[in-house]
């Protein structure tokens, strides 16, 4: 009976949500799977109906699919519709902490007027309990105490609970707010964020443990993501943590082979085709002139890796990825637009 009540409640809640909210959520889901063109279609339809948030995300998908000129127009439409994230992007280098901007070479209609309007928009959202806006204000509108060493570390530590409660997770992902003084607090919340389902917190925790030389604890959080089929877990294990296992002397020969690294890369590629698994990254190669073919060798053991083995690895990777989708953990605070001219996350 209890399950029936929960189901009925879910149906009522879902059916009473505005259709544009459901569609926007679908678009953001596709965006986080790296399906920019499909997301673009949803955002465009909503943008045409005057949805400012959709216009902002339309600009981002245009940017990611080489529609950079149209992105400027979409950002302007979003900003004029009251979206503070679009306003901040169009403020360009006038925005505090932005030293380079896409406006500089893409010809977007950027203007200093948007700085104060973006901050006002974030202040309103922060008052309503929006943790992303709280983080944005700390980043782009620093107060006097943020310039005082040691004291700012103390204040950031005290703000952690509020940012976590309101899902301002990027605050914990951003190194500039953390030092040796308050890092233990950061680590505690990163682990909580991971358990809440945002596994980017797990990888941030893993990097901290790695830097501290606590390799097994770092690997524990990577495996936490692997067990849940998370895209970034396979990326980070392939590129960073298998070489770390080898260098640390943890595990046997098979656990650090190039073939295993390539396998994890191909699992990630199966979830997100934009992620590249170039063979030369994982295997040494040698050209055989007589047979006009390339021979590949395991980077660690030196053993020959046949083309048949490579195809077999790809097949196993596709099987491992079945049932899982990529999650790029993109939101207004983690995309390139937010910091002006940097990679997301």
N, C-alpha and C positions, 0 to 999 in steps of 0.2 A: 504493500500500500504506500509506503514511504517513497519508493522508487517511482511509483505512478504519479504521486504528487509532484515530485521533482521534475519529471518529464513534462507534465502539464504546465508547470511554471516556466520551464525552458521554452516550450512552444509559444506560450503567451508572450514572453519577453521577446522572443525572436520575431514573432509576427507583428508586434507593435513597434519595432524599431523602424524609423524612416527608411525607405528603400535606398535613398542616397547614402545613408550610413552603412548599410549592408554592402552596397556596391563599392564604397570607398574602402571598406575593410578587405573586400575581395581584391581590389587593385593593389593595396599595400601588401597583401599576401603574395600576389604574383611578383611584385617588385622585389620582395625579399627572397624569392626563389630565383632571382636573376632573369625573370621573363619580362624584360623591359617593354617590348613591343606590345605584348598582350595587356600589360598594366596601362600602357599609354592609351589604348583604346577606351578603357574604363574611365580613366582620368579625363580624357578629352570630352567624353559624353557628359560627365558631371560638370566640367568646367564650362561647357556651353550653356549649362543651366544656372550658372552663376555661383557655383561652389568654389569659394576662394581657396580652401584647403586642397581641393582637387587640382586647381590651377597651379598651385605650388608644386604638387607632385607631377603634374603634367610637364612642367618645366624641367624637372629632374629627369624624367624618362626621355624627354627630347634631348637633353644634354647627353644622356648615356647612349643615344642612338643617332648621334651626329646631327640632330636637329637644333644646333646651337643658336641659330638666329631666332627661331620660333620660341626658344626657351626664354629669351629676354622679354618678349611680348607677354608670355604666360606669367612670368614673374611680376611684371607690371600689373597685369590684371589681378593677380593674387594680392599684391600689395594694396592696390586701390580698393580691393574687397575686404581689407582689414587683417590680412595674414601677416603677423609680425616676423615670421621666419623669412618670408619673401622680402619684406621691408629691409631686414638686416642684410640679405644678399645684395639688394640693390643699393645699399649704402656704400658698398665697395670698401675701399681703403679708408673711408671716413669712419668706419666702424672701429671702435677700440679693439685692439689685438689683431687686426687684419692688416698685414703689411703688403699682401699681394692679392689681387682680385681678378676673377674671370672677366670683370667689366673692362679691364685694361686692354684686352685683345679681342674680345668677342663683340664689342660694341653694344653691350646691353645698356638700357636707359638708366644708368646709376646716378644717384643724386644724394647730396649730404642731408637733404630734408628728411630722409627715411631713418636716420639714426635715432632721433628722439622719439619718433613714432613707434619704432620697433621696441625700444625700451619700455615705452608706455604700454604697449600691447603685452609684453612679457610680464610687466608688473601686475596687470589685470589678471592674467592667467595664473600667476604665482599666488595671488590672493585667493584664487578659486581652488588652490591645491594642485596645480600642475607642476610636477617635479622637474620636467624638462625646461620649463620657463625659469624655475628657480636656478637651475644650473646655468642657463643662458645669461642670466643677470650676473651671476658670479664671474662668468667668463668674460662677457662683453661690457659689463658696467661695474668694474671693481670699486669697492669702497675703500676708505682710508686705511682700515686695519689690514687689508690685503697686501699692503706694502711694508708691513712691519714683520721682519723675520721672527720666528718662534711663536709670536702671538697669533699670527695667521694660522699656523699649524694647529694651535689649540682651538681656534675658532672653527676651523674646518672639521676638526674632530667632533666638536659639539653640534655642528650642523648635520653630521652624517645621518643621525636617526631620522631627522625630518626629510632629508633628500631620499633616503631609502623608502620611508613610508609612502612618499608621493611618487615613487618610481622614477626619480631623477638618477637613473643608473649610470649615465655617462659621467656624472660627477666622480664616481668610483673608478671609471675606466681611464680618467684623465690624469696623467702623471703630475701635471703642474700643481695639483692641489695636495700632493702627498710627499712626505719626506720620511727619513728614518724615525723622526719623532712620533708621527701619527700613523705609520704604515701598518702597525698591528691592527688598528681600528679598521683601516681600509680592507685588510685581508679578511677580517671577520665578516664584513658586509659583502665582500665579493663572494664568499662561500655561501652566504644567505641568498644572494642574488642567483647564484647557480642552482641552488635547491628550489628556488621559486620558479625555475624553468628558463631563465635567460642564461644560457650556457656560456655566453661570452664572459660572464663573471668567473666561470671555472677556468677559462684560459688565462685571464688576467691573474688569477691566483696562482696558476701554474707557473707563469713567468716570474712572479715574485719568489716563489719557492726555488725556481731554477737559479735565479740570481743569488739567492742565499746559500746555494749549494745543497739544498735539501731535495735531491733529485727524485727520490722515491715518492715524496709527497707531491712534487710537480707532476710526475707520471700518473699518480692516482687521479688527478683532476682531468688529465687528458683522457684517461681510460673511462672516466665518468661520462665524458661526451661520446666516446666511441660506443659504449654500451647503449647509449640512447640514439645512436645513428645520426649524430649532429655533424653537419657539413664541416665546420671549422676544426673539429676534433681530428678528422682525417687529414685535413690540410696541414695542421700544425704537427701531427705525428709524423707525417711524411717528410716534411721539410726541416723541422727543428728537433723533434724529440727522438727519432730513431738514430740520427747522428749523435745525439747526446747520450743515448744508451750505449752506443759503441764506444764513445770517448770515455765514458765513466766505468766501463768494464762490467756493466750490468747486462745479464742475459747472455744467451749462447750465440753461436755463429748465425743461425737462421733468423734470429730476431733483429739483426742489423743489416741484412742483405739489401742490395739495391733492388732486388725483386720485390721485397716486402715494402720498401719505400714507394716503389712504382705502383704497387697494389693499392696502397692507401691514397695515392694521388688519383688513381683511376676511379676509386669510389667517390672521391670529391667531384671529379669530372662528370661522373654519371648523374650526380645531383645538380650540378651547375656546369653546363657546357662551356661557359666562359672561362672556366679554370683550365689552364693548359698543362699537359703532362708530356712535355717534349722528351723524347727518349734520351737525348744527349745530356739532359739534366741528371739522369739516373744511371746511365751506363756509359762506360768508355766504349769508343767505337774504332773500328779499323776497316779501311777499305781494301777489298780484295780485287785487284785489277783484272786478274785472270777470269774470275767469275762475275765481275761487275756487280758486286754486292757488298753491303756493309755487314761486318761481324760485330756483335755486341758482347761486352764483358761486364760482369758484376764489378761495380766500383770498389767494393770492399774485399771480396775474395779473389777477384781476377778470373773467376770461372766464366766459360762461354755461356751466353744466354741466347738460345735459339729464337728464331722468329715464331716458332710454334709455342714456345714457353711464353713469349710476350703476349700472343693472342689468347692463350689460356688464362693468363693473369687478368687481361681485360674482361674476359667472360666471367671470371670469379668475382671481379669487382662489381660488375653490373648486377650480379646476383646479390651481393652484399648490400647494395644500395637500394634494392627493391623495397618499396613501401615507405621510403624516406624522401623528404624534400629538403632542399637547401634552405637555410635561414641565415640571411646576411646581417640580421639585426640592425637594419637601417631604420632610422627615424630622423626627425628634424635636427637632432643634435649630433648625429653620427655621419651624415653625408658631407661631401666636400663643400657644399654651399655654406655650411655653418661657420667654418673657420676661414673661408674666403678662397683658399687656393691650396688645399691639401687633400690627401687621400682620406676616404671615409674611415672611421674608427681608428 
